[in-house]
Amino acid sequence: MEENECALCEAAEAECRHCKKTERSEQERRSLLNRLSRIEGQIRGIKGMLERDAYCGDVLIQSAAVNAAVNAFNKELLSSHIHHCVVRDVRDGKDEVVDELVALIQKLMK
């Protein structure tokens, strides 16, 4: 493997999408991690409900709450991505980031 080759995609590019990093403020990082911790707790709760043979309807309601929480996480992260990463790349003349954003939104909408 070449020195600048990505271990994930084996591309010999200086900055493939796997190698990109996003610098986040401590507040933003904490907010996202807190959301994920709550989601993790909700998932553990659903698992416990199944282990106790909880009523299907109740489990489905909790599952819907997890979906809503994941969607809220995605909205927050997408907003940050657009305001920081996409704007930065467009200003730097990297217009291909728009196609990447469109593909990303399409994946999120599945």
N, C-alpha and C positions, 0 to 999 in steps of 0.2 A: 504494500500500500504506500502511495506517495505521501510525503510529509504533510501536504495540505489537503489530502484526500479525506472526505468525510467518512467516518466509520459506518454511518447509517445508510448513506446512499451511494457510497463509493464514488462520488463525484470529485473530480480534481478541481473544483471551483473554489475561489477564495471565500465566497460567502453563499453557500447553498442554504435553502430554507431550514434545514435541520441544524445548521450551525449558527443561525441568527439568534441573537439574544435581545430581550427587551428589558431595559432598566426601568424599574418601577420605584415609586416613592415607597417609603416604609409604610405610610398610611394605606396606599393602594394595595400593597402586598398583604398587609394585615387584614384588610377588608375582604380580599379574595380568599385568603386562607380561612378566615372566620366563616365565610359562606360555605366553603367546602367542609369544614368541621361540622357545621350544622347538618349539611346534607348527609355526611357520614353517620351522624347520630340518627338521622331519620331512617337511613338504610338499616342500621342495627336494630332500630325499633321495629321495622317491618319484619326483619328476620326473626326477632323474638315473637312477634305476633304469629308467624307461621309455625314456630316451634310450639306455641301454646294452642295451635289449631283455632285461631281467631276467625271470626266470621268473614267470609270472602269480601263482602261489601265494605267492611271496615278496613281491610287490607288494601282494597282498591282505592279507597279515599286517601289513605296514607301514601300510596304509590303516586296518586295524582299530585299530592303535595310535594313529593320529591321531584316530579317532573317540573312543577312550577318553580321550585327552588333552583333546579339546574338551568331552566330558562332564564331566571333572573341573573344567575351567575354569568351565563353566556352573554346576556345583554350588557352587563357591566363591563365584561372583558372586551366585547366587540366595540363598545363605545370608546374605551381607552385605546384599543388598537387603531381605530379610525382617527381619533384626535391626535395620536402621537406617531405611531409607526407609518401609517398610510400618508398622513400629511407630510411628515419628514421626507419620505421617499419621493413623493410627487415633487416637493420643493427641490429635491436633489436631482430631478430629471428622470427618475426611475418610474416611468409611466406604466410599466408592466405590473406594478403593484395594484393597479385598478382591476386588471383581469384576475389577479390572485384574490382580491377582495370579493369580486363577483362570485368566483368559484367557492370561496369560503362561505358566503351567505347562502348559496345554493345548498351546500352541505348541511348548514344549520337548519334549513327549512324543510329538510326531508322528514 
